[in-house]
């Protein structure tokens, strides 16, 4: 397998309701990503498109629909899919394109336009539940997160207030992100007093419904050396799927994330992730999920993520900055685009190009992770600069 | 051979009826907004041109999917055009038989490189290569949709 590098990234604003069509959003991000590394569409050999359920945009062939804006005209195009995990699965898939030797330049584009879906994307989420056993109960997606959050809190003795610190941190970090539509300075009290969605999940524990697009450019080592002074290498990839039936697994601990992380660590030669990984972008659609995922990623002991958060370890200036971008809670959550935004953030952090979001200490190794489907898939990439 | 081959009516089985409880509101986008406002306000068709690829897109696009250039050269096309394919549909959107068969065509508006799909009426025996013109709703009735064009007919 050949070495693969990220050499460019682009991102639209994240918005509650975009006027742009999906292909227009995709083009804004994709053309920015190419321009950032001095490449043109003529240089692109293949295209990988990531986008979550077709029902959001209301288009049944969303990959093909987005392709003109994603640079897919007349090119080999594929669309890997793993629900919310798609944003990190798509660069993994693009890695195959380049590492295999088949293509030298792969344009990776993720888009989501959730505002198309009325009255609410919840109506599209409902079919991820079991049609026979659960849909007759009229489930709301947040049910499963509320129940999983309770399993997590009960197993490790974690309080709501401790979990709320994640929202406080990420929404504050998001204030420094030009793409944000949900950043704000809030307190634990604000989170606790915000509207109860499905207890114990309050409104400020939840990322928003968003529109937006993200793109990165993956290239072979030869191309990377030729066009870039500071390519960011994809050193490890991992992905893993747990049982489809969410009541058949350990909800307190995301073992599928651990398996994905172990796969990526082995490939990247990471033996002590807590010492070797300098900056982390775990998937944070809900406040407790950042904690849950840090544990699954083996970046702290089980049940200890709340403590390291309270101790400031995960702040931008802490020992292990977590979601310095602001994450889904602080920037927004156009599903697949949000996952790829996390990969783009690690790219910018490792190149020292994250501006006001830059973590100190010249990080060398970073990790991005996403999660999704009926909360049973983990997708991980480990990235490094020389 | 599956046992289900013996089942004539799935309604005889235990089943839970379900539907996707969603509808969609599709924004027309940056280029689409301009196209449909021009159609609504002035009854004109706008394409956008990529000079590098020498291609006039219809409906217009803010970018060229061939070369990724940003496009800002707007060009009036039509209103007349040439039929490139024509068909008559006897079945409708839900698969049932239409009371009145409907004729549809792919039309190349003058000056555009792409084709537009629309209904054809008042044009007995229309063939490929025929010249057609749009019949628009009156200005107060137009709302900025493709249905502001009632149909095309032979000229």
Interface residues (C-beta under 8 A of the other chain):
Chain A: X18 X19 X20 X21 X23 X24 X27 X30 X31 X34 X40 X41 X42 X55 X57 X58 X68 X69 X71 X73 X74 X115 X116 X117 X118 X119 X120 X121 X123 X124 X126 X127 X131 X132 X135 X136
Chain B: X16 X18 X20 X21 X22 X23 X24 X25 X26 X27 X28 X29 X30 X31 X32 X33 X61 X62 X63 X65 X66 X67 X68 X70
